[in-house]
Amino acid sequence: MTSRVTEGVAVVTLDRPEKRNSLDASMIAGIAAALDWAAGEVEARVVLLRGAGPDFCAGADLSALAAAAEKGDTLENLDDAMALAELFSRMRHHPLPIVAAVHGHAFAGGAGLALACDLVVCSEDASFAFPEVQLGFVPATVMALVQRAAGQKAAFALLATGDVIDAGNAARLGLVNHVYPASGFQEEAERFAHSLARRPRGTLRLIKRLFYGIESTAFDDAVARGAELNALARSTGEFRAGVDRFLNRRKRER
């Protein structure tokens, strides 16, 4: 795992290219540690998660998964599975917006890792799949992410068939926000993240917190929570500075 902050963007790179950035216990722990690091960086406003080598992430390290299954210890297997589930939750509750930059393959848990991010940009040569069913396995840990990102029918088809979809179809289904040409993709992904990072840091944090906080809330409660946060946001220096800039610009335009 490698990490750096550039112009408000904390770039976290999955750095296991010889294994197509597949996920084992060490890799999952490394991602969690990198996210904790980014949360503590005062200059960071956005996290950009990407993969080294030809692929974003090929999913679980099947050799490690098979070794764990071979032991037959249910509690150990639960702990192993929970590590990825807890990473997904940690990403959802991370204070900063997280952008996935997907190129090559994003399969199984790797596709889930992308969907656990708040925004996804991908290269036109990217492909997504949840092929667990073809191994006689259940795409269980990623299911909540797929169901929320795509409509019910589309999500069920992705999970039940395991079919590979290209970048265009991923965007059509709502799994991806932007598709960029393969040539210069990493630069475009960083440009996207830097554009987002130019928004006020505190405001981005509040948007993410409220967005997921009202996800399963009844409508009346959700708009009430929105009103409460609206009132809180009015007291911030970022809001006052933004309004002053707007009003002064209007005066100059008259």
N, C-alpha and C positions, 0 to 999 in steps of 0.2 A: 504494500500500500504506500503510495506517495501522496503528499499533500503540500499545497502552497496557497498563499493568498495574493491575488493580483487585482488591483483596482476594485476592491469590494467583493471579489469572487473567490471563495475557498474552493480550489480545484482538488478533488479527491480522485485518484486514479487507481482502479483495480489493477494490480501489477503481478499477475500470475499468467502471463501470456502462453507459457509452455503447456498450461492446463486449460487454455481458453477462458481464464479467469473463473474457473468453476469454484463453487462454494463448498468449503469444508469448515470445520470448527474454527481453525486459525483465521481463515479468510473472513468469516462472519464477525469474529471478535475484532479483527483489524478494521473492518468497516465501521463497527460501532465506536471504536476508539477514535477513528478519524472524524466521525460526526460529533463526538464530544469535544474534540479539539476545535472544530469549526465553530461550535456554539460558544466557545470561550474566547474566540478571536474578535476583539472589539472592532477591527476593520472589516470583518466579513459581514456581508448583507445577504448573500446568496451562496448556496453550495452547488457546485457543478460536479456530478458523478459520471465518470467515464471509464472506459476500459483500455488497457494497453494491448497491443497486438492486433490480430485480425478480427476479434470479436469483442462485444461488450461483456457478455457473460453467458456461458453455456449451461448454466444451472448447477445442480448439485454435483459434487465430485462423486461419481457413481462407485468408484472403488472404495471410497471412505463410507459411502452409504451401505454398500454390500457388506463391508466388514462389520459395521454396527449391527446390521440385520442378522448377520451370521451368529452373533453372540446370543441372540434371542432374549436379551434382557429388556423387558418392556419399559421399565423405568429409565434405563439408559437411552433407549430409543426415543422416549418422550422428551428427555432433556435435550437430546440432539435436535429433534424437530422444533422444540420450543425456542431454541437459540435463534432460528431464522424468524419465527413468528414474533419474537420480542424485538428483533431488529426492525421488522416492518412497523411495529407499533412505535418504536423509538423514532423512526423516520416521520411518522404521522404527527407525533408530538414534538418534533424538533422545532426550535423557535424560528429557524430560518427556512425560507423556501428552498427546496431541493430540486434541481433540474437534472434529469438523466439525459446524457448524450449517447445515443445508441447507434453503433455501427456493427456490421456483420450480424452474428447471431445473438439473439436474446431469447433463450429457450428456458422453459420450465421455471425454476426458481430465479433464473436470470431475467426472464420476462417479468416475473413477480417483483424483482428488485427494481426494475424500471418503473413499473406501475405504482410501487410504493413511494416513488418520488412525486412531487406536486405537479411537475410539468415534465413532458417528454419531448425532446427533439430527436430526429433520427436522420441518418443518411439514406439516400434513395436506394442503396443496396442492402439496407437492413432487413432482417426477417425475424418474425416473432412466432413462437409456438409453445404450446403446453402439451408435449408429447408423452406425458406420464402414462396415459391410458394405454399406449402402445407397448409399454413395459409391464402391463398388468398392475400399474400403480395408480394411486388416486392423487390428483393435483389439489390436495386438500388445503395446504397452507396458503396457496395463492388464490384460492377460490373467492374469498371475500373481496380481494383486489380486482379480479377480473369482473365479477358481478357488478361492482360499483363503477368500473370504467366503461363497460359496454352494456348495451341493453340485455335483458334477460335471455332472449332467444339467441342472440349472437354470442353471449358469454357461454351459454350451455353448449353451443356448437363447438366453440374453441376448445372447451374442456373435454367434451365427449369424443371428438374426432381426433384431436391432437394434430390437426392439419397445420402446415406452415403457411403463414400469410406474409405478404410483402409489405413494404412501407406504405404504399398507397392505400391498401385495404386496412392496415392498422390505423391510419389517419381517419378513414371513412367510418370505422367502428368507434372512434373516440379514444383509442389507446395512445395516440400521438397528437401533439399540438402542431408541430411543423416538420416538414420533410425538406431537407436540403440536398443539393447535388453532392455526390460522393467526393468529387474534387474540392478540396478546401473545407470539408465538413467540420473538422475540429475547430477551425478558425470561426466558422459560422456559429457553431455551438457556443464558443466563448463570447462572440459578439452578442448573441441572444442573452446570455447570462449577465454580461456587463450592462446591457440595456436595462434589464430588470433591476440590477444592483444600483442603478442611478435613482431609483425610487427611495423615499425616506425609509430608513431601516426600521424604526419603531412602527411605522404604518404597515409595512410588510408583515411584521410579526403579529400585529393585531388582526390583520386580514386572515392570516393562516389560522390563528387561534380560533377566531369566530367561525370561519368556514367549516372546520371539522367539528367544532363544538356544537353546532346546530344540525349536524348531519342526520341524527336520528331523533330530533326533537320535534314535537308537535308545532304546527305553523304558528299559533298564537304565542307560544313560548319562544319560538325562534325569533320572531320579529321584536318581541319584548327584549330579548337579550341583545338584539341588534341596536335597539334604541338606547339601552344602557351603555353599550360600547361607543355609540355615536356621541353620547354626552361626555364620556371619558376622553374620547379623541379630541373633542373641542378644547380641552385644557392643555394639550401638548404643545410644546414649542414648535414641532414640525408643522402642526396645523396652522398656528398663528403666522409662522414664516411663509407658508404656502399661500395663505389668504392675502398677506401683505404684498407678496410678489404679484399676485393676480390683480389686486386692486390698483397697485402702482402702474402695472402695465396698461390697464384700462385707462388710467388718467393720461398716460403718455400718448395713447392712441386717439384721444379726443382732439 
